[in-house]
Amino acid sequence: ELKVEQNPLFLSMQEGKNYTIYCNYSTTSDRLYWYRQDPGKSLESLFVLLSNGAVKQEGRLMASLDTKARLSTLHITAAVHDLSATYFCAVDINSGYALNFGKGTSLLVTP
Amino acid sequence: NAGVTQTPKFQVLKTGQSMTLQCAQDMNHNSMYWYRQDPGMGLRLIYYSASEGTTDKGEVPNGYNVSRLNKREFSLRLESAAPSQTSVYFCASSPGQVVNEQFFGPGTRLTVL
């Protein structure tokens, strides 16, 4: 059974600080996705990582994938309040089947 | 393009009532999914349809049925609602090929009393 673990599950950070969210998974996969969810809203796709060593950046967020370590990271640089949301990673082990989601990291950025 | 649409947005049912949640996508995607989201549980797959004409159970299928009406539409039915089915339901679609990026609908917030 595939397990996808995110940590931390809750994160409160000050504006301007850097931090990393970790996503570990238990089965071989080279396809991993990051989503953002604002309170009361749907999930929005952030990054699609399709190979070992893949790195994607969008604004203050950077995601990477290490398939050998079965680890993806979401790095936040110089956080701003607008980044407050819940971030989910999701692993694909069988394309065409569903994604396996982590429980999400609830991020709060405070002044 | 509307993307993935869901109806209704909100619904309150009494225990034992039935209802159908509707989902449609206009992206010509092959695969469609139904998830439920509960606090602290992440998203859990209820049913999915890898392609038109096929459906399969996910992690939590009990108490639900689905119909892939055509390539665009995938409905979820609760035959006899229970309080444990109080949740937010999301429909999603994906190309269903090598890149399985999923696109989500706005969700249906269901309360069963």
Interface residues (C-beta under 8 A of the other chain):
Chain A: R31 Y33 Y35 K41 S42 L43 E44 S45 V48 L50 F88 A90 D92 S95 G96 Y97 A98 L99 F101 G102 K103 G104
Chain B: N30 S31 Y33 Y35 G40 M41 G42 L43 L45 Y48 A50 S51 G58 F90 A92 G96 Q97 V98 V99 N100 E101 Q102 F103 F104 G105 P106 G107
